[in-house]
Protein backbone atom coordinates (compact mmCIF):
# COMPACT_ATOMS: atom_id res chain seq x y z
CA UNK A 1 0.00 0.00 0.00
CA UNK A 2 3.06 2.21 0.01
CA UNK A 3 2.35 3.75 -3.41
CA UNK A 4 -1.39 4.27 -2.78
CA UNK A 5 -2.93 7.67 -2.11
CA UNK A 6 -4.48 8.23 1.31
CA UNK A 7 -7.98 7.75 -0.12
CA UNK A 8 -6.93 4.48 -1.80
CA UNK A 9 -5.54 3.23 1.50
CA UNK A 10 -8.80 4.11 3.23
CA UNK A 11 -10.80 2.28 0.55
CA UNK A 12 -8.59 -0.80 0.89
CA UNK A 13 -9.33 -0.93 4.63
CA UNK A 14 -13.06 -0.30 4.17
CA UNK A 15 -13.26 -3.13 1.63
CA UNK A 16 -12.13 -5.49 4.42
CA UNK A 17 -14.97 -4.62 6.83
CA UNK A 18 -17.10 -7.77 7.04
CA UNK A 19 -20.81 -7.83 6.23
CA UNK A 20 -22.79 -6.90 9.34
CA UNK A 21 -19.90 -5.12 11.06
CA UNK A 22 -18.93 -1.45 11.32
CA UNK A 23 -15.88 0.61 12.18
CA UNK A 24 -15.16 4.27 12.84
CA UNK A 25 -13.39 7.01 10.92
CA UNK A 26 -10.85 7.28 13.72
CA UNK A 27 -10.12 3.55 13.79
CA UNK A 28 -9.26 3.62 10.10
CA UNK A 29 -7.08 6.70 10.57
CA UNK A 30 -5.23 5.09 13.48
CA UNK A 31 -4.73 1.87 11.52
CA UNK A 32 -3.17 3.89 8.69
CA UNK A 33 -0.82 5.61 11.15
CA UNK A 34 -2.53 8.98 10.83
CA UNK A 35 -4.58 9.11 14.03
CA UNK A 36 -5.54 12.76 13.66
CA UNK A 37 -7.01 12.36 10.21
CA UNK A 38 -10.46 10.92 10.97
CA UNK A 39 -12.03 13.84 9.12
CA UNK A 40 -10.01 12.98 6.01
CA UNK A 41 -11.31 9.41 6.25
CA UNK A 42 -14.78 10.98 6.17
CA UNK A 43 -13.88 12.92 3.05
CA UNK A 44 -12.70 9.69 1.47
CA UNK A 45 -16.03 8.08 2.32
CA UNK A 46 -17.87 11.03 0.75
CA UNK A 47 -15.88 10.51 -2.46
CA UNK A 48 -16.10 6.71 -2.45
CA UNK A 49 -18.99 6.69 -4.93
CA UNK A 50 -16.48 7.65 -7.64
CA UNK A 51 -14.65 4.31 -7.36
CA UNK A 52 -15.11 1.58 -9.97
CA UNK A 53 -15.56 -1.04 -7.27
CA UNK A 54 -18.30 -0.53 -4.68
CA UNK A 55 -16.82 0.70 -1.39
CA UNK A 56 -19.09 -0.19 1.56
CA UNK A 57 -18.90 3.32 3.02
CA UNK A 58 -22.11 2.72 4.99
CA UNK A 59 -20.07 0.52 7.34
CA UNK A 60 -18.05 3.52 8.58
CA UNK A 61 -19.64 5.56 11.37
CA UNK A 62 -18.46 7.89 14.10
CA UNK A 63 -16.79 6.68 17.31
CA UNK A 64 -20.15 6.48 19.09
CA UNK A 65 -21.92 4.50 16.39
CA UNK A 66 -23.80 7.50 15.00
CA UNK A 67 -24.64 7.60 11.30
CA UNK A 68 -22.98 10.97 10.81
CA UNK A 69 -22.38 10.38 7.10
CA UNK A 70 -26.00 9.55 6.29
CA UNK A 71 -26.54 12.73 4.25
CA UNK A 72 -24.06 11.54 1.63
CA UNK A 73 -26.01 8.46 0.55
CA UNK A 74 -28.61 9.97 -1.76
CA UNK A 75 -31.34 10.10 0.86
CA UNK A 76 -31.65 10.50 4.62
CA UNK A 77 -32.46 6.82 5.24
CA UNK A 78 -30.25 5.03 2.70
CA UNK A 79 -27.31 4.45 5.08
CA UNK A 80 -29.70 3.18 7.75
CA UNK A 81 -31.40 0.85 5.26
CA UNK A 82 -28.07 -0.55 4.06
CA UNK A 83 -26.97 -1.29 7.63
CA UNK A 84 -30.34 -2.79 8.55
CA UNK A 85 -30.14 -5.03 5.47
CA UNK A 86 -26.93 -6.40 7.03
CA UNK A 87 -28.71 -7.17 10.30
CA UNK A 88 -27.78 -4.09 12.33
CA UNK A 89 -30.40 -2.40 14.47
CA UNK A 90 -30.54 1.38 14.27
CA UNK A 91 -32.35 3.62 16.74
CA UNK A 92 -32.28 7.41 16.45
CA UNK A 93 -29.45 7.33 13.87
CA UNK A 94 -27.31 5.26 16.24
CA UNK A 95 -26.29 1.61 15.99
CA UNK A 96 -27.76 -0.48 18.80
CA UNK A 97 -25.10 -2.75 20.35
CA UNK A 98 -22.39 -0.77 18.55
CA UNK A 99 -19.56 -2.34 20.57
CA UNK A 100 -20.71 -5.85 19.63
CA UNK A 101 -20.76 -4.93 15.92
CA UNK A 102 -17.53 -2.92 16.03
CA UNK A 103 -14.67 -4.09 13.81
CA UNK A 104 -11.21 -2.70 14.62
CA UNK A 105 -8.82 -2.89 11.66
CA UNK A 106 -5.78 -2.73 13.97
CA UNK A 107 -6.94 -5.97 15.62
CA UNK A 108 -8.58 -7.73 12.70
CA UNK A 109 -6.11 -7.03 9.91
CA UNK A 110 -2.84 -7.48 11.82
CA UNK A 111 -0.91 -6.01 8.90
Wavefront OBJ file of the C-alpha trace (Angstrom):
o trace
v 0.000 0.000 0.000
v 3.059 2.210 0.015
v 2.346 3.747 -3.407
v -1.387 4.268 -2.783
v -2.931 7.665 -2.113
v -4.479 8.231 1.306
v -7.980 7.749 -0.118
v -6.934 4.481 -1.804
v -5.536 3.227 1.500
v -8.799 4.112 3.228
v -10.802 2.278 0.550
v -8.587 -0.797 0.891
v -9.335 -0.934 4.634
v -13.059 -0.301 4.174
v -13.255 -3.132 1.628
v -12.129 -5.485 4.417
v -14.968 -4.618 6.833
v -17.105 -7.766 7.041
v -20.811 -7.834 6.228
v -22.792 -6.897 9.339
v -19.900 -5.118 11.058
v -18.926 -1.449 11.318
v -15.882 0.611 12.178
v -15.160 4.266 12.839
v -13.393 7.006 10.920
v -10.849 7.284 13.719
v -10.116 3.545 13.788
v -9.262 3.618 10.100
v -7.077 6.703 10.567
v -5.227 5.092 13.484
v -4.734 1.871 11.516
v -3.166 3.885 8.688
v -0.823 5.613 11.146
v -2.533 8.980 10.832
v -4.580 9.109 14.029
v -5.537 12.761 13.664
v -7.014 12.358 10.209
v -10.459 10.921 10.973
v -12.029 13.843 9.119
v -10.008 12.977 6.015
v -11.309 9.414 6.252
v -14.782 10.985 6.173
v -13.882 12.922 3.053
v -12.696 9.686 1.472
v -16.031 8.078 2.324
v -17.866 11.031 0.751
v -15.875 10.512 -2.462
v -16.101 6.710 -2.447
v -18.988 6.688 -4.931
v -16.483 7.654 -7.643
v -14.655 4.310 -7.365
v -15.112 1.582 -9.969
v -15.559 -1.036 -7.274
v -18.300 -0.527 -4.676
v -16.823 0.700 -1.393
v -19.093 -0.187 1.564
v -18.900 3.319 3.021
v -22.111 2.719 4.987
v -20.066 0.524 7.345
v -18.049 3.521 8.583
v -19.638 5.560 11.371
v -18.456 7.888 14.099
v -16.794 6.682 17.307
v -20.146 6.478 19.092
v -21.918 4.504 16.386
v -23.796 7.497 15.000
v -24.639 7.599 11.299
v -22.984 10.973 10.813
v -22.380 10.382 7.096
v -26.002 9.552 6.293
v -26.541 12.733 4.255
v -24.059 11.544 1.629
v -26.010 8.462 0.555
v -28.612 9.969 -1.761
v -31.339 10.102 0.865
v -31.652 10.500 4.622
v -32.464 6.820 5.242
v -30.247 5.027 2.700
v -27.313 4.448 5.083
v -29.699 3.179 7.751
v -31.400 0.851 5.262
v -28.068 -0.547 4.065
v -26.975 -1.291 7.629
v -30.337 -2.788 8.550
v -30.138 -5.035 5.470
v -26.933 -6.404 7.032
v -28.711 -7.167 10.295
v -27.780 -4.093 12.335
v -30.399 -2.402 14.466
v -30.544 1.384 14.270
v -32.345 3.624 16.737
v -32.276 7.414 16.448
v -29.453 7.327 13.873
v -27.306 5.255 16.237
v -26.290 1.609 15.991
v -27.760 -0.480 18.803
v -25.099 -2.753 20.354
v -22.392 -0.773 18.553
v -19.561 -2.339 20.570
v -20.713 -5.847 19.627
v -20.765 -4.934 15.917
v -17.527 -2.916 16.029
v -14.668 -4.089 13.812
v -11.206 -2.698 14.618
v -8.817 -2.885 11.656
v -5.784 -2.732 13.970
v -6.939 -5.966 15.616
v -8.584 -7.734 12.698
v -6.107 -7.032 9.907
v -2.842 -7.483 11.816
v -0.911 -6.011 8.901
l 1 2 3 4 5 6 7 8 9 10 11 12 13 14 15 16 17 18 19 20 21 22 23 24 25 26 27 28 29 30 31 32 33 34 35 36 37 38 39 40 41 42 43 44 45 46 47 48 49 50 51 52 53 54 55 56 57 58 59 60 61 62 63 64 65 66 67 68 69 70 71 72 73 74 75 76 77 78 79 80 81 82 83 84 85 86 87 88 89 90 91 92 93 94 95 96 97 98 99 100 101 102 103 104 105 106 107 108 109 110 111
